[in-house]
Amino acid sequence: SSRTRGRVLLAIKPGMIPPYFARDSYEVREIPYDRCPFSGNVCLVGARMYVFSTQTVGLGIIVENQEMVNIFRAMYDAIWAQAQHWKAPIDWEQKKKE
């Protein structure tokens, strides 16, 4: 049976297509890039937050503080509630084969 393991928020720059990732266990939503023009990744797992740069190779930080993670999780949840369900482009899954 399929079970959602996580949630993904995307802010896609106009004209760009996100790299392929398996969506079968993730719920994916999109936020407007013009309102949230960011790059990088933030992962919230338990009492840890992982922040990765996509513009600087090898740059990332780990925050292991429940209070900080709670703040970011509250912000994430607020954004999630406003985000739109993401519909992948028609040929998006074909990109994984290229």
C-alpha positions in Angstrom: 0.0 0.0 0.0 1.1 3.5 -0.7 1.9 5.7 2.3 2.9 9.4 2.2 6.4 9.7 3.8 6.8 13.4 3.4 5.8 16.7 1.9 7.6 18.7 -0.8 7.2 22.4 -1.4 8.5 23.7 -4.7 9.2 27.3 -5.9 9.9 26.8 -9.6 11.6 29.6 -11.5 9.6 30.4 -14.6 10.9 28.4 -17.6 12.6 25.8 -15.4 11.6 22.2 -14.9 12.6 20.6 -11.5 14.8 17.6 -11.7 13.0 14.2 -11.6 12.4 12.7 -8.2 10.1 9.8 -7.2 6.8 11.3 -6.1 5.0 8.0 -5.1 5.4 8.6 -1.4 5.5 12.4 -1.3 2.7 15.0 -1.5 4.0 17.9 -3.6 2.8 21.5 -3.6 4.0 24.6 -5.3 4.4 28.2 -4.1 4.8 31.1 -6.5 8.4 31.7 -7.3 7.9 35.5 -7.7 6.8 35.6 -4.0 9.4 33.2 -2.7 12.5 33.3 -5.0 14.8 31.0 -3.2 17.1 28.1 -4.0 18.4 25.4 -1.8 16.7 22.7 0.4 15.4 22.6 3.9 14.6 19.2 5.5 12.8 19.0 8.9 13.2 15.6 10.5 12.3 15.1 14.2 14.3 17.7 16.3 16.8 18.4 13.4 16.8 20.8 10.5 19.1 20.2 7.5 19.7 23.2 5.2 21.6 22.7 1.9 22.8 25.2 -0.6 22.2 24.4 -4.3 24.6 27.1 -5.4 27.6 26.3 -3.3 28.8 22.7 -3.5 29.2 21.0 -0.2 27.6 23.8 1.9 25.0 22.7 4.4 24.2 23.1 8.1 22.4 20.9 10.6 20.5 22.6 13.4 19.7 20.3 16.3 17.4 22.4 18.5 13.8 21.6 19.0 12.8 25.2 19.5 14.3 26.3 16.1 12.9 23.3 14.3 9.4 24.1 15.8 9.7 27.7 14.4 10.6 26.4 10.9 8.0 23.7 11.0 5.3 26.3 11.9 6.4 28.4 9.0 6.5 25.4 6.7 3.0 24.4 7.8 1.6 27.9 7.2 3.1 28.0 3.7 1.9 24.5 3.0 -1.6 25.5 3.8 -1.5 28.2 1.1 0.4 26.2 -1.5 -1.2 24.7 -4.6 -1.1 21.1 -5.5 1.7 20.6 -8.1 1.0 19.0 -11.4 4.1 17.6 -13.1 4.7 18.5 -16.7 3.4 15.8 -19.1 6.9 14.6 -20.1 8.5 15.1 -16.7 8.7 11.5 -15.8 10.5 10.8 -19.1 13.3 13.0 -17.9 14.4 10.2 -15.5 15.2 8.0 -18.5 17.5 10.5 -20.2 
